[in-house]
Amino acid sequence: GAHRFQVKVYAAHNLLGARVTFQRYRSSSKRWVAVKVVQMHTTVTKGQTVLTSAKFRSSIKAHQRVRASLGSRQVSPCYVAAHSNTIRS
């Protein structure tokens, strides 16, 4: 739906409570800007893989380039910081 987003992380470890930064691309400065920080709150275990997710809303304008970023403080010491693929809002 409009202004609704979901972040899912598949890993071998539980990332419950990790904070994901929702970002949009600002073309004027050619940088990613933080829009919202979301805390992971749902966990489902399937075999040895753990799915941690968060659903959230954002009032970001339509057709903006957005992504999710998981920082090194949230995933250390087992994983490396990462960004999701870019989508249009």
Protein Blocks (a to p, Z undefined) as FASTA:
>chain_A
ZZiacdddddfbdcehiacddddddfklopacdfbdcddfbdcdehjbccdddddddfbd
ehiacdddddfklmmckbccdddddddZZ
